Amino acid sequence: MLPSTSTRHASPGHLHTQKWRGRVGLALVASLSVLAGMTDAIGFMASGDFVSFMSGNTTRLAVAISDGDWGLTLRLVILVATFIVGNALGVLIARLGGRRTLPLLLCIATLLCAAAAWPADAQLPALLAAIVAMGMLNAAVEEVNGLPVGLTYVTGALSRFGRGLGRWMLGERRSGWRVQLVPWSGMFVGAILGAVLEHHLGLKALFVSGLLAATLGVLSLTIPRRWQLGYMPR
């Protein structure tokens, strides 16, 4: 695919900046996907419910309805609705925080630590707090150099990668499709880490997720302001 007119006429300095903005953005995406995968694995192993994978919870909801299991149906409806609320809150907090990553990730860290500290005999409130946090996480990065990315779900990333692969096999040389493996890889690695942590700590492993969220928030201070604005579109 031919470069756009703006790209062809861009100065070397601008192209260098764009390249580094993309690399930093993808590193942030990978790190946040590790956080999402870790949290999802911990929540799933501790409760049997997905924390960020709402496609899975939607399928389970449909099966519960077909089985007439109204208790499970109500529980899953609450989980899916909570995730939607978390996404909305993420946008609100990102905007109120001046579209900076730090305030959003500190809120997420607080929710995850609160979930970890919740009494073990009452898991649902802890699970809901973790789900809100994962919904909010999606507002941290929405695109990198114009390429859409997902942080808490990877079906879309795998689909975009597969379609890009198909076009590449047909001789089309579009850019960007390979980077869709970045969030998938991050979530996969994070899920492995989360599973190991849950084996040893149970739901308390969410403290590690909270610490990771806070650490990433502090590290985000090193990312130039204008780049963060590009990662969080209006």
C-alpha positions as protocol buffer text, in pm:
chain_id: "A"
residue {
  index: 1
  type: MET
  ca { x: 0 y: 0 z: 0 }
}
residue {
  index: 2
  type: LEU
  ca { x: 135 y: 342 z: -93 }
}
residue {
  index: 3
  type: PRO
  ca { x: 203 y: 583 z: 192 }
}
residue {
  index: 4
  type: SER
  ca { x: -40 y: 868 z: 236 }
}
residue {
  index: 5
  type: THR
  ca { x: 39 y: 1213 z: 101 }
}
residue {
  index: 6
  type: SER
  ca { x: 105 y: 1343 z: 454 }
}
residue {
  index: 7
  type: THR
  ca { x: 346 y: 1057 z: 520 }
}
residue {
  index: 8
  type: ARG
  ca { x: 531 y: 1102 z: 190 }
}
residue {
  index: 9
  type: HIS
  ca { x: 585 y: 1472 z: 261 }
}
residue {
  index: 10
  type: ALA
  ca { x: 660 y: 1439 z: 632 }
}
residue {
  index: 11
  type: SER
  ca { x: 1001 y: 1548 z: 755 }
}
residue {
  index: 12
  type: PRO
  ca { x: 1251 y: 1286 z: 880 }
}
residue {
  index: 13
  type: GLY
  ca { x: 1214 y: 1425 z: 1232 }
}
residue {
  index: 14
  type: HIS
  ca { x: 838 y: 1383 z: 1221 }
}
residue {
  index: 15
  type: LEU
  ca { x: 868 y: 1025 z: 1093 }
}
residue {
  index: 16
  type: HIS
  ca { x: 1118 y: 946 z: 1370 }
}
residue {
  index: 17
  type: THR
  ca { x: 880 y: 1086 z: 1632 }
}
residue {
  index: 18
  type: GLN
  ca { x: 588 y: 893 z: 1486 }
}
residue {
  index: 19
  type: LYS
  ca { x: 790 y: 572 z: 1496 }
}
residue {
  index: 20
  type: TRP
  ca { x: 881 y: 618 z: 1862 }
}
residue {
  index: 21
  type: ARG
  ca { x: 525 y: 720 z: 1950 }
}
residue {
  index: 22
  type: GLY
  ca { x: 412 y: 392 z: 1797 }
}
residue {
  index: 23
  type: ARG
  ca { x: 673 y: 187 z: 1981 }
}
residue {
  index: 24
  type: VAL
  ca { x: 593 y: 344 z: 2317 }
}
residue {
  index: 25
  type: GLY
  ca { x: 221 y: 305 z: 2253 }
}
residue {
  index: 26
  type: LEU
  ca { x: 259 y: -63 z: 2171 }
}
residue {
  index: 27
  type: ALA
  ca { x: 474 y: -117 z: 2480 }
}
residue {
  index: 28
  type: LEU
  ca { x: 197 y: 43 z: 2686 }
}
residue {
  index: 29
  type: VAL
  ca { x: -64 y: -173 z: 2513 }
}
residue {
  index: 30
  type: ALA
  ca { x: 139 y: -487 z: 2584 }
}
residue {
  index: 31
  type: SER
  ca { x: 180 y: -393 z: 2952 }
}
residue {
  index: 32
  type: LEU
  ca { x: -187 y: -312 z: 3000 }
}
residue {
  index: 33
  type: SER
  ca { x: -285 y: -634 z: 2823 }
}
residue {
  index: 34
  type: VAL
  ca { x: -66 y: -827 z: 3068 }
}
residue {
  index: 35
  type: LEU
  ca { x: -261 y: -656 z: 3347 }
}
residue {
  index: 36
  type: ALA
  ca { x: -592 y: -751 z: 3184 }
}
residue {
  index: 37
  type: GLY
  ca { x: -492 y: -1113 z: 3126 }
}
residue {
  index: 38
  type: MET
  ca { x: -357 y: -1147 z: 3479 }
}
residue {
  index: 39
  type: THR
  ca { x: -672 y: -1004 z: 3635 }
}
residue {
  index: 40
  type: ASP
  ca { x: -904 y: -1212 z: 3417 }
}
residue {
  index: 41
  type: ALA
  ca { x: -724 y: -1535 z: 3502 }
}
residue {
  index: 42
  type: ILE
  ca { x: -728 y: -1458 z: 3874 }
}
residue {
  index: 43
  type: GLY
  ca { x: -1097 y: -1372 z: 3871 }
}
residue {
  index: 44
  type: PHE
  ca { x: -1191 y: -1673 z: 3660 }
}
residue {
  index: 45
  type: MET
  ca { x: -999 y: -1924 z: 3867 }
}
residue {
  index: 46
  type: ALA
  ca { x: -1122 y: -1778 z: 4197 }
}
residue {
  index: 47
  type: SER
  ca { x: -1490 y: -1742 z: 4104 }
}
residue {
  index: 48
  type: GLY
  ca { x: -1556 y: -1925 z: 3777 }
}
residue {
  index: 49
  type: ASP
  ca { x: -1660 y: -1598 z: 3611 }
}
residue {
  index: 50
  type: PHE
  ca { x: -1472 y: -1394 z: 3354 }
}
residue {
  index: 51
  type: VAL
  ca { x: -1359 y: -1049 z: 3467 }
}
residue {
  index: 52
  type: SER
  ca { x: -1280 y: -898 z: 3128 }
}
residue {
  index: 53
  type: PHE
  ca { x: -1388 y: -1157 z: 2869 }
}
residue {
  index: 54
  type: MET
  ca { x: -1750 y: -1053 z: 2825 }
}
residue {
  index: 55
  type: SER
  ca { x: -1790 y: -1261 z: 2509 }
}
residue {
  index: 56
  type: GLY
  ca { x: -1745 y: -1567 z: 2729 }
}
residue {
  index: 57
  type: ASN
  ca { x: -1989 y: -1437 z: 2987 }
}
residue {
  index: 58
  type: THR
  ca { x: -2242 y: -1359 z: 2712 }
}
residue {
  index: 59
  type: THR
  ca { x: -2225 y: -1716 z: 2583 }
}
residue {
  index: 60
  type: ARG
  ca { x: -2263 y: -1846 z: 2938 }
}
residue {
  index: 61
  type: LEU
  ca { x: -2561 y: -1612 z: 2983 }
}
residue {
  index: 62
  type: ALA
  ca { x: -2733 y: -1755 z: 2675 }
}
residue {
  index: 63
  type: VAL
  ca { x: -2673 y: -2112 z: 2798 }
}
residue {
  index: 64
  type: ALA
  ca { x: -2804 y: -2024 z: 3144 }
}
residue {
  index: 65
  type: ILE
  ca { x: -3122 y: -1881 z: 2991 }
}
residue {
  index: 66
  type: SER
  ca { x: -3173 y: -2192 z: 2777 }
}
residue {
  index: 67
  type: ASP
  ca { x: -3125 y: -2411 z: 3085 }
}
residue {
  index: 68
  type: GLY
  ca { x: -3368 y: -2204 z: 3287 }
}
residue {
  index: 69
  type: ASP
  ca { x: -3101 y: -2132 z: 3548 }
}
residue {
  index: 70
  type: TRP
  ca { x: -3236 y: -1792 z: 3655 }
}
residue {
  index: 71
  type: GLY
  ca { x: -2994 y: -1747 z: 3943 }
}
residue {
  index: 72
  type: LEU
  ca { x: -2694 y: -1777 z: 3712 }
}
residue {
  index: 73
  type: THR
  ca { x: -2874 y: -1569 z: 3450 }
}
residue {
  index: 74
  type: LEU
  ca { x: -2918 y: -1281 z: 3693 }
}
residue {
  index: 75
  type: ARG
  ca { x: -2557 y: -1307 z: 3807 }
}
residue {
  index: 76
  type: LEU
  ca { x: -2424 y: -1293 z: 3450 }
}
residue {
  index: 77
  type: VAL
  ca { x: -2654 y: -1004 z: 3355 }
}
residue {
  index: 78
  type: ILE
  ca { x: -2509 y: -812 z: 3650 }
}
residue {
  index: 79
  type: LEU
  ca { x: -2152 y: -893 z: 3544 }
}
residue {
  index: 80
  type: VAL
  ca { x: -2202 y: -781 z: 3183 }
}
residue {
  index: 81
  type: ALA
  ca { x: -2385 y: -463 z: 3291 }
}
residue {
  index: 82
  type: THR
  ca { x: -2107 y: -387 z: 3539 }
}
residue {
  index: 83
  type: PHE
  ca { x: -1847 y: -412 z: 3263 }
}
residue {
  index: 84
  type: ILE
  ca { x: -2044 y: -163 z: 3053 }
}
residue {
  index: 85
  type: VAL
  ca { x: -2059 y: 75 z: 3350 }
}
residue {
  index: 86
  type: GLY
  ca { x: -1684 y: 35 z: 3396 }
}
residue {
  index: 87
  type: ASN
  ca { x: -1620 y: 137 z: 3035 }
}
residue {
  index: 88
  type: ALA
  ca { x: -1837 y: 446 z: 3078 }
}
residue {
  index: 89
  type: LEU
  ca { x: -1660 y: 539 z: 3402 }
}
residue {
  index: 90
  type: GLY
  ca { x: -1324 y: 493 z: 3231 }
}
residue {
  index: 91
  type: VAL
  ca { x: -1413 y: 754 z: 2968 }
}
residue {
  index: 92
  type: LEU
  ca { x: -1542 y: 994 z: 3234 }
}
residue {
  index: 93
  type: ILE
  ca { x: -1232 y: 960 z: 3450 }
}
residue {
  index: 94
  type: ALA
  ca { x: -1001 y: 990 z: 3148 }
}
residue {
  index: 95
  type: ARG
  ca { x: -1171 y: 1312 z: 3041 }
}
residue {
  index: 96
  type: LEU
  ca { x: -1186 y: 1458 z: 3393 }
}
residue {
  index: 97
  type: GLY
  ca { x: -819 y: 1367 z: 3436 }
}
residue {
  index: 98
  type: GLY
  ca { x: -725 y: 1564 z: 3126 }
}
residue {
  index: 99
  type: ARG
  ca { x: -687 y: 1248 z: 2916 }
}
residue {
  index: 100
  type: ARG
  ca { x: -388 y: 1137 z: 3118 }
}
residue {
  index: 101
  type: THR
  ca { x: -314 y: 774 z: 3196 }
}
residue {
  index: 102
  type: LEU
  ca { x: -206 y: 817 z: 3558 }
}
residue {
  index: 103
  type: PRO
  ca { x: -540 y: 915 z: 3721 }
}
residue {
  index: 104
  type: LEU
  ca { x: -721 y: 635 z: 3538 }
}
residue {
  index: 105
  type: LEU
  ca { x: -469 y: 368 z: 3635 }
}
residue {
  index: 106
  type: LEU
  ca { x: -461 y: 483 z: 3997 }
}
residue {
  index: 107
  type: CYS
  ca { x: -840 y: 444 z: 4013 }
}
residue {
  index: 108
  type: ILE
  ca { x: -805 y: 98 z: 3861 }
}
residue {
  index: 109
  type: ALA
  ca { x: -533 y: 8 z: 4111 }
}
residue {
  index: 110
  type: THR
  ca { x: -755 y: 120 z: 4398 }
}
residue {
  index: 111
  type: LEU
  ca { x: -1045 y: -94 z: 4278 }
}
residue {
  index: 112
  type: LEU
  ca { x: -825 y: -401 z: 4233 }
}
residue {
  index: 113
  type: CYS
  ca { x: -669 y: -363 z: 4578 }
}
residue {
  index: 114
  type: ALA
  ca { x: -1015 y: -317 z: 4729 }
}
residue {
  index: 115
  type: ALA
  ca { x: -1127 y: -637 z: 4555 }
}
residue {
  index: 116
  type: ALA
  ca { x: -825 y: -823 z: 4692 }
}
residue {
  index: 117
  type: ALA
  ca { x: -892 y: -696 z: 5045 }
}
residue {
  index: 118
  type: TRP
  ca { x: -1260 y: -797 z: 5038 }
}
residue {
  index: 119
  type: PRO
  ca { x: -1356 y: -1089 z: 5270 }
}
residue {
  index: 120
  type: ALA
  ca { x: -1318 y: -1424 z: 5095 }
}
residue {
  index: 121
  type: ASP
  ca { x: -1666 y: -1541 z: 5197 }
}
residue {
  index: 122
  type: ALA
  ca { x: -1833 y: -1263 z: 4992 }
}
residue {
  index: 123
  type: GLN
  ca { x: -1677 y: -1280 z: 4648 }
}
residue {
  index: 124
  type: LEU
  ca { x: -1940 y: -1102 z: 4438 }
}
residue {
  index: 125
  type: PRO
  ca { x: -1856 y: -743 z: 4549 }
}
residue {
  index: 126
  type: ALA
  ca { x: -1485 y: -814 z: 4489 }
}
residue {
  index: 127
  type: LEU
  ca { x: -1564 y: -958 z: 4148 }
}
residue {
  index: 128
  type: LEU
  ca { x: -1774 y: -654 z: 4055 }
}
residue {
  index: 129
  type: ALA
  ca { x: -1494 y: -417 z: 4160 }
}
residue {
  index: 130
  type: ALA
  ca { x: -1247 y: -606 z: 3941 }
}
residue {
  index: 131
  type: ILE
  ca { x: -1490 y: -599 z: 3648 }
}
residue {
  index: 132
  type: VAL
  ca { x: -1540 y: -223 z: 3681 }
}
residue {
  index: 133
  type: ALA
  ca { x: -1162 y: -186 z: 3682 }
}
residue {
  index: 134
  type: MET
  ca { x: -1126 y: -391 z: 3363 }
}
residue {
  index: 135
  type: GLY
  ca { x: -1400 y: -193 z: 3193 }
}
residue {
  index: 136
  type: MET
  ca { x: -1222 y: 129 z: 3286 }
}
residue {
  index: 137
  type: LEU
  ca { x: -893 y: -6 z: 3152 }
}
residue {
  index: 138
  type: ASN
  ca { x: -1019 y: 9 z: 2795 }
}
residue {
  index: 139
  type: ALA
  ca { x: -1013 y: 390 z: 2808 }
}
residue {
  index: 140
  type: ALA
  ca { x: -637 y: 395 z: 2879 }
}
residue {
  index: 141
  type: VAL
  ca { x: -538 y: 331 z: 2516 }
}
residue {
  index: 142
  type: GLU
  ca { x: -784 y: 321 z: 2227 }
}
residue {
  index: 143
  type: GLU
  ca { x: -549 y: 351 z: 1931 }
}
residue {
  index: 144
  type: VAL
  ca { x: -180 y: 378 z: 1844 }
}
residue {
  index: 145
  type: ASN
  ca { x: -87 y: 583 z: 1537 }
}
residue {
  index: 146
  type: GLY
  ca { x: -442 y: 545 z: 1409 }
}
residue {
  index: 147
  type: LEU
  ca { x: -456 y: 166 z: 1459 }
}
residue {
  index: 148
  type: PRO
  ca { x: -740 y: 50 z: 1689 }
}
residue {
  index: 149
  type: VAL
  ca { x: -637 y: -172 z: 1981 }
}
residue {
  index: 150
  type: GLY
  ca { x: -827 y: -360 z: 2248 }
}
residue {
  index: 151
  type: LEU
  ca { x: -686 y: -418 z: 2595 }
}
residue {
  index: 152
  type: THR
  ca { x: -926 y: -650 z: 2776 }
}
residue {
  index: 153
  type: TYR
  ca { x: -1040 y: -860 z: 2480 }
}
residue {
  index: 154
  type: VAL
  ca { x: -843 y: -1011 z: 2195 }
}
residue {
  index: 155
  type: THR
  ca { x: -1103 y: -1155 z: 1957 }
}
residue {
  index: 156
  type: GLY
  ca { x: -1100 y: -834 z: 1754 }
}
residue {
  index: 157
  type: ALA
  ca { x: -719 y: -829 z: 1751 }
}
residue {
  index: 158
  type: LEU
  ca { x: -700 y: -1187 z: 1625 }
}
residue {
  index: 159
  type: SER
  ca { x: -966 y: -1111 z: 1364 }
}
residue {
  index: 160
  type: ARG
  ca { x: -776 y: -805 z: 1239 }
}
residue {
  index: 161
  type: PHE
  ca { x: -454 y: -1007 z: 1233 }
}
residue {
  index: 162
  type: GLY
  ca { x: -619 y: -1289 z: 1039 }
}
residue {
  index: 163
  type: ARG
  ca { x: -772 y: -1054 z: 783 }
}
residue {
  index: 164
  type: GLY
  ca { x: -438 y: -879 z: 744 }
}
residue {
  index: 165
  type: LEU
  ca { x: -272 y: -1215 z: 689 }
}
residue {
  index: 166
  type: GLY
  ca { x: -526 y: -1298 z: 421 }
}
residue {
  index: 167
  type: ARG
  ca { x: -460 y: -969 z: 240 }
}
residue {
  index: 168
  type: TRP
  ca { x: -85 y: -1027 z: 269 }
}
residue {
  index: 169
  type: MET
  ca { x: -130 y: -1370 z: 106 }
}
residue {
  index: 170
  type: LEU
  ca { x: -313 y: -1196 z: -178 }
}
residue {
  index: 171
  type: GLY
  ca { x: -17 y: -967 z: -232 }
}
residue {
  index: 172
  type: GLU
  ca { x: -151 y: -660 z: -53 }
}
residue {
  index: 173
  type: ARG
  ca { x: 114 y: -492 z: 159 }
}
residue {
  index: 174
  type: ARG
  ca { x: -90 y: -299 z: 412 }
}
residue {
  index: 175
  type: SER
  ca { x: 83 y: -205 z: 734 }
}
residue {
  index: 176
  type: GLY
  ca { x: -31 y: -245 z: 1090 }
}
residue {
  index: 177
  type: TRP
  ca { x: -192 y: -587 z: 1095 }
}
residue {
  index: 178
  type: ARG
  ca { x: 104 y: -762 z: 1257 }
}
residue {
  index: 179
  type: VAL
  ca { x: 91 y: -539 z: 1565 }
}
residue {
  index: 180
  type: GLN
  ca { x: -249 y: -687 z: 1651 }
}
residue {
  index: 181
  type: LEU
  ca { x: -60 y: -979 z: 1804 }
}
residue {
  index: 182
  type: VAL
  ca { x: 81 y: -743 z: 2068 }
}
residue {
  index: 183
  type: PRO
  ca { x: -236 y: -726 z: 2285 }
}
residue {
  index: 184
  type: TRP
  ca { x: -300 y: -1098 z: 2233 }
}
residue {
  index: 185
  type: SER
  ca { x: 53 y: -1188 z: 2345 }
}
residue {
  index: 186
  type: GLY
  ca { x: 27 y: -955 z: 2643 }
}
residue {
  index: 187
  type: MET
  ca { x: -302 y: -1102 z: 2757 }
}
residue {
  index: 188
  type: PHE
  ca { x: -173 y: -1458 z: 2710 }
}
residue {
  index: 189
  type: VAL
  ca { x: 140 y: -1395 z: 2917 }
}
residue {
  index: 190
  type: GLY
  ca { x: -62 y: -1209 z: 3179 }
}
residue {
  index: 191
  type: ALA
  ca { x: -310 y: -1495 z: 3208 }
}
residue {
  index: 192
  type: ILE
  ca { x: -28 y: -1741 z: 3273 }
}
residue {
  index: 193
  type: LEU
  ca { x: 111 y: -1514 z: 3546 }
}
residue {
  index: 194
  type: GLY
  ca { x: -236 y: -1466 z: 3693 }
}
residue {
  index: 195
  type: ALA
  ca { x: -301 y: -1841 z: 3703 }
}
residue {
  index: 196
  type: VAL
  ca { x: 25 y: -1902 z: 3887 }
}
residue {
  index: 197
  type: LEU
  ca { x: -47 y: -1623 z: 4134 }
}
residue {
  index: 198
  type: GLU
  ca { x: -403 y: -1743 z: 4199 }
}
residue {
  index: 199
  type: HIS
  ca { x: -275 y: -2092 z: 4278 }
}
residue {
  index: 200
  type: HIS
  ca { x: -67 y: -1944 z: 4560 }
}
residue {
  index: 201
  type: LEU
  ca { x: -273 y: -1646 z: 4677 }
}
residue {
  index: 202
  type: GLY
  ca { x: -630 y: -1701 z: 4564 }
}
residue {
  index: 203
  type: LEU
  ca { x: -829 y: -1381 z: 4509 }
}
residue {
  index: 204
  type: LYS
  ca { x: -563 y: -1194 z: 4711 }
}
residue {
  index: 205
  type: ALA
  ca { x: -353 y: -1214 z: 4395 }
}
residue {
  index: 206
  type: LEU
  ca { x: -549 y: -909 z: 4279 }
}
residue {
  index: 207
  type: PHE
  ca { x: -314 y: -710 z: 4502 }
}
residue {
  index: 208
  type: VAL
  ca { x: -45 y: -787 z: 4243 }
}
residue {
  index: 209
  type: SER
  ca { x: -274 y: -662 z: 3967 }
}
residue {
  index: 210
  type: GLY
  ca { x: -335 y: -345 z: 4166 }
}
residue {
  index: 211
  type: LEU
  ca { x: 37 y: -292 z: 4219 }
}
residue {
  index: 212
  type: LEU
  ca { x: 102 y: -344 z: 3848 }
}
residue {
  index: 213
  type: ALA
  ca { x: -169 y: -92 z: 3756 }
}
residue {
  index: 214
  type: ALA
  ca { x: -22 y: 169 z: 3991 }
}
residue {
  index: 215
  type: THR
  ca { x: 331 y: 104 z: 3863 }
}
residue {
  index: 216
  type: LEU
  ca { x: 221 y: 144 z: 3501 }
}
residue {
  index: 217
  type: GLY
  ca { x: 43 y: 464 z: 3599 }
}
residue {
  index: 218
  type: VAL
  ca { x: 361 y: 610 z: 3747 }
}
residue {
  index: 219
  type: LEU
  ca { x: 565 y: 499 z: 3446 }
}
residue {
  index: 220
  type: SER
  ca { x: 314 y: 669 z: 3217 }
}
residue {
  index: 221
  type: LEU
  ca { x: 444 y: 1001 z: 3350 }
}
residue {
  index: 222
  type: THR
  ca { x: 747 y: 948 z: 3126 }
}
residue {
  index: 223
  type: ILE
  ca { x: 526 y: 943 z: 2812 }
}
residue {
  index: 224
  type: PRO
  ca { x: 501 y: 1285 z: 2644 }
}
residue {
  index: 225
  type: ARG
  ca { x: 168 y: 1456 z: 2698 }
}
residue {
  index: 226
  type: ARG
  ca { x: 87 y: 1492 z: 2327 }
}
residue {
  index: 227
  type: TRP
  ca { x: 144 y: 1120 z: 2275 }
}
residue {
  index: 228
  type: GLN
  ca { x: -101 y: 1033 z: 2553 }
}
residue {
  index: 229
  type: LEU
  ca { x: -359 y: 1256 z: 2388 }
}
residue {
  index: 230
  type: GLY
  ca { x: -312 y: 1052 z: 2071 }
}
residue {
  index: 231
  type: TYR
  ca { x: -360 y: 723 z: 2255 }
}
residue {
  index: 232
  type: MET
  ca { x: -689 y: 851 z: 2401 }
}
residue {
  index: 233
  type: PRO
  ca { x: -890 y: 994 z: 2110 }
}
residue {
  index: 234
  type: ARG
  ca { x: -1169 y: 1240 z: 2174 }
}
